[in-house]
């Protein structure tokens, strides 16, 4: 929640609805990649609905609708980023059963997945901008404000450090000779 909240509250998002939209997708993406796609999606849904309500959008207007679809899209591709997620483990397991001598480089997989995902989310928003063409004028008229959340406590910080350590331990061998 804190990472998602920080992404959306960045100064670069103020007055730039397309940047805000991209950051909401990134929040969903990282929440799904690191923790859970469902939990991350629900958190981002609330961000979208809160911003929509403050700016005057209705739930079924084009911007909230395209963001809900985008959040689900970002959560799906985020769920396949980390090599410890069940879908990735299953996919590599199936491929290993076909050819036991096949070797996987998780570092390359991670970098390719990250680049592909960011490009995919950007292309999604470009498509929305030119196909759906949501009215973004309400963002210029009203500034949104997300509620402040409590800072991380020591237990949450420790858990975050352990998660970062897990990812590092899994990816570092891919980059070593």
C-alpha positions in Angstrom: 0.0 0.0 0.0 2.8 2.4 0.9 4.7 1.9 -2.3 1.5 2.3 -4.4 0.5 5.4 -2.4 4.0 6.9 -2.9 4.0 6.2 -6.7 0.6 8.0 -7.1 1.5 10.9 -4.9 4.7 11.8 -6.8 5.0 15.4 -7.8 5.3 14.4 -11.4 1.7 13.1 -11.3 0.2 16.5 -10.3 -1.6 18.1 -13.2 -0.6 15.3 -15.6 -3.4 12.8 -15.8 -1.6 10.4 -18.2 1.4 10.2 -15.9 -0.9 9.6 -13.0 -2.6 6.9 -15.0 0.7 5.2 -15.8 1.7 5.4 -12.1 -1.5 3.7 -11.0 -0.7 0.9 -13.5 2.8 0.7 -12.1 1.4 0.5 -8.6 -0.8 -2.4 -9.6 2.1 -4.0 -11.5 4.5 -3.8 -8.6 1.9 -4.9 -6.0 1.2 -7.9 -8.1 4.9 -8.7 -8.8 5.9 -8.5 -5.2 2.9 -9.6 -3.2 -0.5 -10.5 -4.7 -2.4 -9.5 -7.9 -5.8 -9.5 -6.2 -4.8 -7.4 -3.2 -2.9 -4.9 -5.4 -5.8 -4.6 -7.8 -8.2 -3.9 -5.0 -5.9 -1.2 -3.5 -5.5 0.5 -7.0 -9.3 0.2 -7.6 -9.8 2.3 -4.5 -7.2 4.9 -5.7 -9.1 5.2 -9.0 -12.5 5.5 -7.4 -11.3 8.0 -4.9 -9.6 10.2 -7.6 -12.7 9.8 -9.8 -15.0 10.9 -7.0 -12.9 13.9 -6.2 -12.5 15.0 -9.8 -16.2 14.5 -10.7 -16.0 11.3 -12.8 -18.7 8.7 -12.4 -17.7 5.0 -12.0 -18.7 4.1 -15.5 -17.0 7.1 -17.3 -14.2 6.3 -19.7 -11.3 7.2 -17.5 -12.3 5.1 -14.5 -13.3 2.2 -16.8 -10.1 2.2 -18.8 -8.1 2.4 -15.5 -9.9 -0.6 -14.0 -9.2 -2.6 -17.1 -5.6 -1.3 -17.1 -5.1 -2.2 -13.4 -6.2 -5.8 -14.1 -3.9 -5.9 -17.2 -0.9 -4.6 -15.1 -1.7 -7.1 -12.3 -1.6 -10.0 -14.8 1.7 -9.1 -16.3 3.1 -8.2 -12.9 2.3 -11.6 -11.6 4.6 -13.2 -14.1 7.6 -10.9 -13.4 9.3 -12.6 -10.4 10.8 -16.0 -10.8 9.4 -17.2 -7.5 5.7 -16.7 -8.5 3.7 -19.9 -9.1 3.0 -19.3 -12.8 6.6 -18.8 -13.6 7.7 -21.8 -11.6 5.1 -24.0 -13.2 6.0 -22.7 -16.7 9.7 -23.4 -16.2 8.9 -26.7 -14.7 6.9 -27.8 -17.7 9.7 -26.7 -20.0 12.2 -28.5 -17.9 10.2 -31.7 -18.2 10.5 -31.5 -22.0 14.2 -30.9 -22.0 16.0 -31.6 -18.7 19.2 -30.0 -20.0 17.6 -26.7 -20.6 19.1 -23.9 -18.4 17.2 -20.8 -17.4 18.7 -17.4 -16.6 16.3 -15.7 -14.2 18.1 -12.4 -14.5 17.5 -12.2 -18.2 14.0 -13.3 -17.7 13.4 -10.6 -15.1 15.0 -7.8 -17.2 13.1 -8.9 -20.3 9.8 -9.1 -18.3 10.3 -5.7 -16.8 11.1 -4.0 -20.0 8.3 -5.8 -21.9 5.8 -4.9 -19.1 6.6 -1.2 -19.0 6.4 -1.0 -22.7 3.1 -2.9 -22.7 1.5 -0.6 -20.1 2.7 2.5 -22.0 1.2 1.1 -25.2 -2.0 0.4 -23.4 -2.3 4.0 -22.3 -1.4 5.3 -25.8 -4.1 3.1 -27.2 -6.6 4.4 -24.6 -5.6 8.0 -25.4 -6.2 7.7 -29.1 -9.0 5.1 -29.2 -11.1 5.6 -26.0 -10.2 9.3 -25.8 -11.3 9.9 -22.2 -12.1 13.4 -21.2 -9.3 14.5 -19.0 -10.5 18.1 -18.5 -11.8 17.3 -15.0 -8.2 16.8 -13.9 -7.3 20.4 -14.8 -10.3 21.8 -12.9 -10.0 19.8 -9.6 -6.9 18.6 -7.7 -7.3 15.2 -6.1 -6.0 14.4 -2.7 -5.3 10.9 -1.4 -5.6 10.3 2.3 -2.3 10.1 4.2 -1.4 6.7 5.3 0.8 5.7 8.3 4.5 5.2 7.7 5.9 1.7 7.7 6.6 0.3 11.2 9.7 -1.7 12.0 8.1 -5.0 11.3 6.9 -3.9 7.8 10.3 -2.4 7.0 12.0 -5.7 8.1 9.6 -7.7 5.9 10.3 -5.4 2.9 14.1 -5.9 3.4 13.6 -9.7 3.6 11.6 -9.6 0.3 14.3 -7.5 -1.4 16.9 -9.9 -0.1 14.9 -12.9 -1.5 14.7 -11.3 -4.9 18.4 -10.4 -4.8 19.4 -13.9 -3.8 17.3 -15.4 -6.7 18.6 -12.9 -9.3 22.3 -12.4 -8.4 23.4 -15.9 -9.5 22.0 -15.1 -13.0 24.5 -12.2 -13.4 27.6 -14.0 -12.0 29.9 -15.9 -14.3 
